[in-house]
């Protein structure tokens, strides 16, 4: 199951406090991890990282993996799931 709205996919990133920084780690894209000084900055950097990953994948003849929905993850200000919009349009 994935989140799909009008041709767009959204990829879950686990955002959590990591000391003085916030880490955003994509569930469906191994080793795609970014950090920011705030949760918002980590989400923005996650969107940039997803765009860079998609660009490299397309140039190499690949595509993004299917997006999934994260169930059962606790949400609070220090740990939550953010859904990042895919830079690619899907039909």
Secondary structure as UniProt FT lines:
FT   STRAND          3..5
FT   TURN            6..7
FT   STRAND          8..18
FT   TURN            19..20
FT   STRAND          21..26
FT   TURN            30..31
FT   STRAND          33..36
FT   HELIX           39..59
FT   TURN            60..61
FT   TURN            77..78
FT   STRAND          79..89
//
